[in-house]
Amino acid sequence: MKKTDVKEIEELRKTYGAICEEIAKLIIGQKAVIDQVLICLLCSGHSLIIGVPGLAKTMLVNTIADILDLSFNRIQFTPDLMPSDITGTQVIEEDLTTGRRSFRFIKGPVFANVILADEINRAPPKTQSALLQAMQEYKVTYGGETYRLSLPFFVLATQNPIEQEGTYPLPEAQLDRFMFTIFIDYPAAGEEVDIVKTTTSAYDVELRKILDAEKFLLFQKIIRKIPVADDVINKVVRFVSSTRPNGPGAPENIKKYVAWGAGPRASQYLILGAKAKAALAGRYSPGIEDVKAIAHPVLRHRIITNFTAEAEGIKPDDLIEDLIKVLD
């Protein structure tokens, strides 16, 4: 690597430490979740965050956007939410001098750097697709006009795993657009004590802005420039291929429990995520251990289990863990 790239990776490592220190002022614990969100953002990816209510999902996303000095909007998905409620709409304006009327586009909440799509599975597919187009193409088309979104642009969508009545689950093809699926679990007992103490007192904190959009885009380019050994890439491709039940290297448990395996996007995101994981640790090239560290969030929504797995209580994470053990 060039000396300038080495210096920038070292700067990224130090910046990452500063970001984590600021986040810790408001978010107690959840270190793995914070790491996964930051890795996803550095890779220009989008995340699906799954957790029960009250685990500070919204606060986490808002805090990260504030520290990175990025614009933030929250969209609460409901059954009556329309696509125009996300993308924006046209209104008629009249010039009081000439009397001429014209259309003007009013941008919707999707025009921000960080979007929290709260309970995305509560809106119908037509509304979901309006956001998913922006995720893929970084633009919005309305009335024959195309409007570019500001970069960086991230969507962090949440789902409630315990209340599925009246929801519209995202199709597998739409889930594949998310780089990570991140699970947020209950805090440890000691952490919950600290949470209760800080949230029921006069505790107040002022967050320091660590980055801005321009610097963050530079860090994203640095991640892309990190070299990866051909051996690591070949192992990742074989690893992802082994999740496909009809593949030549599929283990018996994959053939028994999996209907559909992960596609090429999984290989791409594993390599990108491993690059970011290595860079945040101050290393200049990723290894297999970095791939293993992000295998679960990358693959858990890309491995579709069959009825046999459901009947026996086998989850995608169980299958991923078995595959990781032989990834060397």
C-alpha positions as a Python dict, from the first residue, in 0.01 Angstrom:
ca = {
    (1, 'M'): (0, 0, 0),
    (2, 'K'): (104, 362, -49),
    (3, 'K'): (228, 560, 251),
    (4, 'T'): (-71, 792, 217),
    (5, 'D'): (-310, 494, 239),
    (6, 'V'): (-132, 361, 548),
    (7, 'K'): (-166, 701, 716),
    (8, 'E'): (-534, 720, 626),
    (9, 'I'): (-604, 373, 770),
    (10, 'E'): (-431, 477, 1092),
    (11, 'E'): (-643, 793, 1094),
    (12, 'L'): (-956, 581, 1041),
    (13, 'R'): (-861, 357, 1334),
    (14, 'K'): (-816, 656, 1565),
    (15, 'T'): (-1139, 815, 1440),
    (16, 'Y'): (-1325, 490, 1501),
    (17, 'G'): (-1204, 492, 1862),
    (18, 'A'): (-1323, 851, 1905),
    (19, 'I'): (-1663, 766, 1757),
    (20, 'C'): (-1706, 471, 1994),
    (21, 'E'): (-1618, 694, 2291),
    (22, 'E'): (-1887, 943, 2193),
    (23, 'I'): (-2148, 672, 2133),
    (24, 'A'): (-2073, 524, 2478),
    (25, 'K'): (-2189, 850, 2635),
    (26, 'L'): (-2547, 764, 2537),
    (27, 'I'): (-2552, 396, 2440),
    (28, 'I'): (-2453, 151, 2713),
    (29, 'G'): (-2313, -182, 2592),
    (30, 'Q'): (-2413, -322, 2249),
    (31, 'K'): (-2048, -312, 2131),
    (32, 'A'): (-2099, -577, 1862),
    (33, 'V'): (-2408, -398, 1726),
    (34, 'I'): (-2226, -64, 1709),
    (35, 'D'): (-1932, -227, 1527),
    (36, 'Q'): (-2163, -387, 1272),
    (37, 'V'): (-2351, -63, 1204),
    (38, 'L'): (-2027, 133, 1154),
    (39, 'I'): (-1878, -137, 930),
    (40, 'C'): (-2192, -133, 719),
    (41, 'L'): (-2182, 247, 686),
    (42, 'L'): (-1816, 243, 585),
    (43, 'C'): (-1900, -8, 311),
    (44, 'S'): (-2190, 206, 177),
    (45, 'G'): (-2429, -67, 282),
    (46, 'H'): (-2775, -71, 436),
    (47, 'S'): (-2875, -261, 751),
    (48, 'L'): (-3184, -437, 877),
    (49, 'I'): (-3192, -410, 1257),
    (50, 'I'): (-3409, -660, 1443),
    (51, 'G'): (-3490, -625, 1812),
    (52, 'V'): (-3777, -598, 2055),
    (53, 'P'): (-3906, -251, 2154),
    (54, 'G'): (-3709, -44, 2401),
    (55, 'L'): (-3355, -146, 2303),
    (56, 'A'): (-3253, 203, 2182),
    (57, 'K'): (-3249, 123, 1811),
    (58, 'T'): (-3365, 474, 1718),
    (59, 'M'): (-3132, 640, 1966),
    (60, 'L'): (-2835, 443, 1833),
    (61, 'V'): (-2897, 546, 1472),
    (62, 'N'): (-2968, 908, 1566),
    (63, 'T'): (-2655, 922, 1783),
    (64, 'I'): (-2430, 788, 1506),
    (65, 'A'): (-2573, 1037, 1255),
    (66, 'D'): (-2516, 1322, 1502),
    (67, 'I'): (-2155, 1223, 1574),
    (68, 'L'): (-2080, 1189, 1202),
    (69, 'D'): (-2251, 1527, 1138),
    (70, 'L'): (-2491, 1371, 886),
    (71, 'S'): (-2854, 1470, 828),
    (72, 'F'): (-3100, 1224, 981),
    (73, 'N'): (-3468, 1147, 919),
    (74, 'R'): (-3692, 889, 1077),
    (75, 'I'): (-3981, 741, 880),
    (76, 'Q'): (-4242, 555, 1083),
    (77, 'F'): (-4384, 288, 853),
    (78, 'T'): (-4757, 226, 889),
    (79, 'P'): (-5016, 42, 676),
    (80, 'D'): (-5149, 371, 535),
    (81, 'L'): (-4808, 516, 444),
    (82, 'M'): (-4790, 613, 76),
    (83, 'P'): (-4480, 617, -150),
    (84, 'S'): (-4506, 996, -180),
    (85, 'D'): (-4484, 1020, 200),
    (86, 'I'): (-4128, 889, 160),
    (87, 'T'): (-4004, 1031, -169),
    (88, 'G'): (-4192, 1362, -174),
    (89, 'T'): (-4468, 1509, -387),
    (90, 'Q'): (-4546, 1784, -637),
    (91, 'V'): (-4754, 2087, -546),
    (92, 'I'): (-4902, 2358, -769),
    (93, 'E'): (-4762, 2705, -716),
    (94, 'E'): (-4910, 3023, -862),
    (95, 'D'): (-4698, 3326, -948),
    (96, 'L'): (-4894, 3618, -803),
    (97, 'T'): (-4743, 3857, -1058),
    (98, 'T'): (-4815, 3666, -1380),
    (99, 'G'): (-5086, 3431, -1260),
    (100, 'R'): (-4892, 3141, -1413),
    (101, 'R'): (-4914, 2807, -1234),
    (102, 'S'): (-4635, 2551, -1218),
    (103, 'F'): (-4545, 2235, -1034),
    (104, 'R'): (-4279, 2231, -765),
    (105, 'F'): (-4134, 1914, -613),
    (106, 'I'): (-4122, 1907, -234),
    (107, 'K'): (-3863, 1658, -119),
    (108, 'G'): (-3970, 1389, 124),
    (109, 'P'): (-3786, 1252, 428),
    (110, 'V'): (-3577, 1016, 212),
    (111, 'F'): (-3362, 1317, 122),
    (112, 'A'): (-3119, 1283, 413),
    (113, 'N'): (-2787, 1106, 471),
    (114, 'V'): (-2918, 859, 729),
    (115, 'I'): (-3272, 720, 712),
    (116, 'L'): (-3425, 519, 994),
    (117, 'A'): (-3708, 315, 840),
    (118, 'D'): (-3888, 220, 1159),
    (119, 'E'): (-4082, -111, 1136),
    (120, 'I'): (-4041, -129, 759),
    (121, 'N'): (-4254, -444, 740),
    (122, 'R'): (-4567, -253, 852),
    (123, 'A'): (-4606, -75, 517),
    (124, 'P'): (-4743, -245, 203),
    (125, 'P'): (-4501, -360, -72),
    (126, 'K'): (-4566, -57, -295),
    (127, 'T'): (-4445, 176, -22),
    (128, 'Q'): (-4152, -48, 69),
    (129, 'S'): (-4037, -48, -294),
    (130, 'A'): (-4023, 334, -301),
    (131, 'L'): (-3754, 325, -33),
    (132, 'L'): (-3577, 23, -179),
    (133, 'Q'): (-3534, 200, -516),
    (134, 'A'): (-3357, 484, -338),
    (135, 'M'): (-3136, 231, -157),
    (136, 'Q'): (-3024, 70, -481),
    (137, 'E'): (-2998, 367, -719),
    (138, 'Y'): (-2941, 665, -483),
    (139, 'K'): (-3205, 865, -666),
    (140, 'V'): (-3578, 934, -671),
    (141, 'T'): (-3791, 963, -986),
    (142, 'Y'): (-4115, 1161, -965),
    (143, 'G'): (-4322, 1315, -1242),
    (144, 'G'): (-4063, 1227, -1505),
    (145, 'E'): (-3784, 1407, -1317),
    (146, 'T'): (-3492, 1240, -1143),
    (147, 'Y'): (-3357, 1380, -816),
    (148, 'R'): (-3020, 1265, -682),
    (149, 'L'): (-2982, 1184, -314),
    (150, 'S'): (-2701, 1337, -113),
    (151, 'L'): (-2407, 1109, -36),
    (152, 'P'): (-2334, 932, 185),
    (153, 'F'): (-2677, 769, 198),
    (154, 'F'): (-2772, 487, 435),
    (155, 'V'): (-3095, 313, 523),
    (156, 'L'): (-3119, 146, 862),
    (157, 'A'): (-3450, -38, 875),
    (158, 'T'): (-3594, -192, 1190),
    (159, 'Q'): (-3830, -483, 1247),
    (160, 'N'): (-4005, -600, 1562),
    (161, 'P'): (-3958, -981, 1584),
    (162, 'I'): (-4241, -1047, 1831),
    (163, 'E'): (-4537, -878, 1665),
    (164, 'Q'): (-4601, -995, 1310),
    (165, 'E'): (-4979, -944, 1287),
    (166, 'G'): (-5073, -705, 1006),
    (167, 'T'): (-4723, -689, 859),
    (168, 'Y'): (-4585, -727, 507),
    (169, 'P'): (-4261, -929, 528),
    (170, 'L'): (-3990, -814, 290),
    (171, 'P'): (-3944, -1055, -3),
    (172, 'E'): (-3611, -1238, -25),
    (173, 'A'): (-3506, -1034, -329),
    (174, 'Q'): (-3558, -713, -132),
    (175, 'L'): (-3381, -849, 177),
    (176, 'D'): (-3078, -915, -41),
    (177, 'R'): (-3035, -538, -84),
    (178, 'F'): (-2938, -510, 283),
    (179, 'M'): (-2572, -573, 357),
    (180, 'F'): (-2632, -679, 719),
    (181, 'T'): (-2913, -812, 932),
    (182, 'I'): (-2822, -708, 1285),
    (183, 'F'): (-2982, -860, 1595),
    (184, 'I'): (-3006, -642, 1908),
    (185, 'D'): (-3047, -853, 2221),
    (186, 'Y'): (-3144, -756, 2575),
    (187, 'P'): (-2867, -583, 2773),
    (188, 'A'): (-2671, -767, 3041),
    (189, 'A'): (-2792, -721, 3399),
    (190, 'G'): (-2513, -478, 3489),
    (191, 'E'): (-2569, -278, 3172),
    (192, 'E'): (-2941, -255, 3240),
    (193, 'V'): (-2870, -113, 3584),
    (194, 'D'): (-2655, 160, 3424),
    (195, 'I'): (-2928, 227, 3165),
    (196, 'V'): (-3191, 277, 3434),
    (197, 'K'): (-2961, 504, 3637),
    (198, 'T'): (-2879, 736, 3345),
    (199, 'T'): (-3226, 750, 3189),
    (200, 'T'): (-3410, 823, 3515),
    (201, 'S'): (-3176, 1099, 3633),
    (202, 'A'): (-3082, 1449, 3519),
    (203, 'Y'): (-2792, 1302, 3319),
    (204, 'D'): (-2729, 1511, 3008),
    (205, 'V'): (-2452, 1493, 2752),
    (206, 'E'): (-2336, 1696, 2457),
    (207, 'L'): (-2204, 1486, 2173),
    (208, 'R'): (-1891, 1595, 1988),
    (209, 'K'): (-1903, 1582, 1610),
    (210, 'I'): (-1614, 1362, 1494),
    (211, 'L'): (-1657, 1362, 1116),
    (212, 'D'): (-1844, 1528, 833),
    (213, 'A'): (-1988, 1389, 510),
    (214, 'E'): (-1683, 1476, 300),
    (215, 'K'): (-1439, 1299, 533),
    (216, 'F'): (-1669, 1000, 565),
    (217, 'L'): (-1680, 961, 185),
    (218, 'L'): (-1299, 965, 186),
    (219, 'F'): (-1290, 683, 442),
    (220, 'Q'): (-1531, 482, 224),
    (221, 'K'): (-1288, 513, -67),
    (222, 'I'): (-1001, 398, 156),
    (223, 'I'): (-1194, 82, 244),
    (224, 'R'): (-1235, 4, -126),
    (225, 'K'): (-862, 47, -188),
    (226, 'I'): (-753, -206, 77),
    (227, 'P'): (-594, -510, -96),
    (228, 'V'): (-720, -864, -35),
    (229, 'A'): (-521, -1180, -96),
    (230, 'D'): (-652, -1405, -375),
    (231, 'D'): (-652, -1696, -129),
    (232, 'V'): (-898, -1510, 98),
    (233, 'I'): (-1126, -1425, -195),
    (234, 'N'): (-1125, -1787, -318),
    (235, 'K'): (-1211, -1915, 30),
    (236, 'V'): (-1496, -1664, 63),
    (237, 'V'): (-1644, -1767, -274),
    (238, 'R'): (-1624, -2138, -178),
    (239, 'F'): (-1774, -2054, 162),
    (240, 'V'): (-2074, -1878, 7),
    (241, 'S'): (-2114, -2154, -254),
    (242, 'S'): (-2135, -2409, 27),
    (243, 'T'): (-2461, -2243, 144),
    (244, 'R'): (-2636, -2353, -177),
    (245, 'P'): (-2801, -2693, -144),
    (246, 'N'): (-2749, -2780, -512),
    (247, 'G'): (-2385, -2669, -512),
    (248, 'P'): (-2105, -2925, -553),
    (249, 'G'): (-1948, -2842, -214),
    (250, 'A'): (-2268, -2826, -8),
    (251, 'P'): (-2251, -3016, 325),
    (252, 'E'): (-2524, -3263, 416),
    (253, 'N'): (-2695, -3032, 667),
    (254, 'I'): (-2721, -2761, 399),
    (255, 'K'): (-2880, -3006, 155),
    (256, 'K'): (-3121, -3117, 427),
    (257, 'Y'): (-3227, -2783, 574),
    (258, 'V'): (-3178, -2512, 308),
    (259, 'A'): (-3415, -2423, 24),
    (260, 'W'): (-3204, -2141, -122),
    (261, 'G'): (-2850, -2036, -46),
    (262, 'A'): (-2670, -1702, -64),
    (263, 'G'): (-2597, -1530, -396),
    (264, 'P'): (-2292, -1338, -522),
    (265, 'R'): (-2382, -1029, -317),
    (266, 'A'): (-2292, -1228, -7),
    (267, 'S'): (-1937, -1282, -136),
    (268, 'Q'): (-1905, -913, -222),
    (269, 'Y'): (-2028, -799, 118),
    (270, 'L'): (-1811, -1050, 305),
    (271, 'I'): (-1500, -913, 136),
    (272, 'L'): (-1603, -548, 180),
    (273, 'G'): (-1701, -603, 543),
    (274, 'A'): (-1376, -788, 613),
    (275, 'K'): (-1182, -494, 469),
    (276, 'A'): (-1362, -253, 701),
    (277, 'K'): (-1320, -486, 999),
    (278, 'A'): (-945, -504, 938),
    (279, 'A'): (-910, -128, 883),
    (280, 'L'): (-1090, -44, 1207),
    (281, 'A'): (-837, -265, 1387),
    (282, 'G'): (-549, -84, 1214),
    (283, 'R'): (-459, -371, 980),
    (284, 'Y'): (-387, -317, 612),
    (285, 'S'): (-537, -635, 467),
    (286, 'P'): (-816, -864, 591),
    (287, 'G'): (-783, -1230, 682),
    (288, 'I'): (-1022, -1519, 728),
    (289, 'E'): (-1085, -1419, 1091),
    (290, 'D'): (-1230, -1089, 969),
    (291, 'V'): (-1461, -1281, 735),
    (292, 'K'): (-1576, -1507, 1019),
    (293, 'A'): (-1652, -1203, 1236),
    (294, 'I'): (-1914, -1070, 993),
    (295, 'A'): (-2045, -1397, 845),
    (296, 'H'): (-2360, -1404, 1058),
    (297, 'P'): (-2497, -1055, 976),
    (298, 'V'): (-2415, -1098, 606),
    (299, 'L'): (-2564, -1445, 560),
    (300, 'R'): (-2850, -1484, 809),
    (301, 'H'): (-3106, -1318, 577),
    (302, 'R'): (-2965, -1480, 263),
    (303, 'I'): (-3000, -1844, 369),
    (304, 'I'): (-3362, -1952, 325),
    (305, 'T'): (-3440, -2262, 528),
    (306, 'N'): (-3703, -2520, 431),
    (307, 'F'): (-3991, -2682, 617),
    (308, 'T'): (-3768, -2953, 764),
    (309, 'A'): (-3550, -2690, 930),
    (310, 'E'): (-3856, -2510, 1065),
    (311, 'A'): (-3999, -2833, 1205),
    (312, 'E'): (-3671, -2918, 1380),
    (313, 'G'): (-3607, -2564, 1503),
    (314, 'I'): (-3295, -2512, 1289),
    (315, 'K'): (-3215, -2145, 1229),
    (316, 'P'): (-2988, -1992, 960),
    (317, 'D'): (-2746, -1884, 1234),
    (318, 'D'): (-2705, -2248, 1339),
    (319, 'L'): (-2610, -2347, 984),
    (320, 'I'): (-2374, -2049, 948),
    (321, 'E'): (-2197, -2146, 1270),
    (322, 'D'): (-2138, -2498, 1138),
    (323, 'L'): (-1997, -2360, 811),
    (324, 'I'): (-1767, -2117, 993),
    (325, 'K'): (-1604, -2402, 1183),
    (326, 'V'): (-1461, -2542, 859),
    (327, 'L'): (-1369, -2204, 706),
    (328, 'D'): (-989, -2204, 713),
}
